[in-house]
Amino acid sequence: MPLTGPAIPILPPMLDLLGIAVFALSGALAAARLRQTVVTVAFFALVTGVGGGTLRDLLIGAPVFWVHDPLVAPLCLAVALLAWFTPVRWWEGQLLEWADALGLAVFAVLGTMKALAWGVPVVPAVLMGVVTGCIGGVIRDVLAGQPSILMRPELYVTAAALSAALGALGMVLGLAPALTWALAVFAGFSLRGAAIRWSIGLPTHPGTRGD
C-alpha cells in the first residue's frame, strides 16, 4: 500500500505485507473453522486481508492498492493454503489476537496517512484509517455468520481510532514521520492489548430503565 504525496511517511514493505498476512490468516481460519472448501478459505483470506484498504481506496479515489501490487493477492492465497493444510488448533490461543492488534494499529495509521496524501481533510482521513483497520474483519465476521466486531463492547474499533487520530495529529503538528508512526502505533496497540489482557470494553447502552 504505497503512499504518495509530500512528507508522507512510507510503511516498510515487509511490515505492510506482514500485516496483510495476519489479517488474511484470520479470515482463512474463520472459514477453516466452519469446515469450508479451499476456495472459500481463499476467498475469506483475500477479502479479510484487503477489504479495508480496498474500501478506503475506492472512497478516496485512489487506485485499489492490491490490484496494482504483484505480491498482495499471491500472499493472501498462500496464507489460505497454509490455513488449509495445517490443523486449526495450531492457531488457537492469543498469539493471533496479538498479531491482529499490531496489524490493526499499523493499518489504521497507514489508512489515515494515505487519505491525507490524497487530499482528504483530517477528520474524514481519520475515519479512513479506521476503515482500513477494521472493515476486513467486519466483512469476515458477516460472511462467517459471527457477531461483528462492531457489535462487541471490547475495545477494537476504539483502538484503531486512537492510532488513526494520533497519526493525523502527528502529521498536522509536523512531527518526524518515524516518531509519528511509533507513537500512533504504540498507543493503538497498547489499548487493544489491554482489552485482550483484561477484557476491557466500552459501556453498553442501558436500554429501558425502570423507575
N, C-alpha and C positions, 0 to 999 in steps of 0.2 A: 504494500500500500504506500507507494512513494508519495511524498508531499511535494507540492510545488508552491512557489511564492517566496517573496523576500523574507529573510530572517525566520524561516520556519524550520525548526529542528527536525531532522530525519531519524526515524526509528531504525536502529541497526537491523539489517535484513534478517539475520538469524533469529533475533528476538521476535521480529514480526512473524516469521514462519513458525516459530515455536508456539506463539500464542494461537495462531490459526490451527495448528495441530492439536492443541489442548481442547479447543472448542469443538473441533471435528471429532475428536475421540469421545467427548461427552455425548455427542449426537449419535455416533455409531454404537456406543454402549447402550444407549436408550433403546435403540432398535434391536440390539442383540438380546437384551433382557426380555423383550417381547417375542423372541424367537422368530424374527422376521427373516426374509430371504437376503442373500448377499446384495441384491440390487437395492433393496430397501435400506439396508445398513449403509450402503454407499451414498444413497440419497440423503439420509439423515446426516451423515458426516459432512456432506457438501453444504447443505442448507444451514447447518449449525455453524460451520466454520466461516462461511462468507455472508451469511444472512444480514448481519448488522451492517457490515461495510457496503454491501450491495444497496440496501435501502438508503443509507447515507449518501452514497454517490448519486443515486437517482434523484434524491431530494435537492442536492446542491448543484446538480447539473454537471457533475464530473464524469469522465469515462469510468465505467464499472471496473474496479481495480483488478479483479481476478480474471476477467476476460482478456486482459492485455498482459497478464503475468504468466509466463510459461511454467511456473513452479507450483502455484497455489492449487489448481484443480488436481494435478497428479498427487500432490501431498495429501489432499483430503481423501482421495481414492486409496492411497497407500495406507493411511490410517484406518480406513474402513476395512481393508483386508487384514490389518493387524488385529482389529477387534473381532473379525470373523474367525480367524484361525487361533485365537487364544481364548482360554476359559475366562468367562466374565468375572469369576471370583478373583482372578489376578488383579483386577482393577477396583475391587471393593475397598472400602475404608476412606480415609480423609485425604489421601495423597492427591487424588484427582481434584478434590474440592479446593485444596490449597493452590494447586496449579491453576485452576479456573479463576481463583481470586486474583492471582497475579495477572492473568490474561485480561480479566475484566478491567483492572485498573489501567493497564498499559493501553488497551484499545479505547477506553474512554478518553484518555488524554490524546491519543492519536486521532480519533474521530473529531475531537474539538479543534485540534490544530489544523487538520486538513480542511475543515469547514472554514476556519479563519483564513486559510490560504486562498480559498476560493471566494473570498469577499463576503462571507456570511457574517452578520452582526453578532456581537458577543453572546447574547442570551440564546438565540437560535443555535449558535455554534456549540454551546454547552449541551443543548438538547441533542444535537447531532452526535456528540460524544457519548451520551447515554444510549442513544440508539445503536451506535457502533458496538458498545459493550454488551448490550442486553438483548437485542432483538433476535439474534441467532438462538439464544436459549429459549426465548418465548416461542419461536417457531417450532423448535424441538419439542417442547412440552405440549403444545397444541396438537402436533402430529401424533405424539405418543399417547394422547388422551390423559395426560397427567395435569395436576394443578399447576398453573403457570407461576413462574417466579413473581409475576406482577400481583398474584393473588395471595402471596405469603407475607406474613409480617416481618420475616427475617430481613436483616439489612443486606440487600443485594443491589437493587437499583439505587439506593441511597449512597452506597459506596462508589458506584460508577459516577453519580452526580458530583460527589465530593472531588474525585480525581479530575473530572471534566472542568469543574468550576475553578479549581486551583491551577489547572493547566492554562485556562483562559486568563486568569488573573496574572499569572507569571508573564504571559505574552504581553498583556496590556501594560504591565509595570516595566517591561523591558528587561526582565531578569535574564541571566545567562541561560541558554537553551538546556544545557546539561542540568543546571540547578532546578529549572522548571520541571523537567522530566522527573528528576529524583524526588522532589518534594511532593508532586502531584501523585505519582505512582505509589510512593510510600504511604501517603495518607489514605488513599483508597484501599490499598492492600491491607493496611493495618485495621481499618474499620471493618472490612469484610472478614479478616482473620479473627477479630474479636467476636464477630457474630457467629463464626464457626465454632470458636473455642467455648464461648459462654452462652450460645443460643440467644443472642441479643436481637430484639426486634422492635419495630415501631409499635406504639399503642394502636389498637384497632378501634373502629367506630363503636361507641357504646350501644348503638341501636336504640330501641324504645325503652326509656327509663320509667320505672314505676314511681309512684308518689313516695 
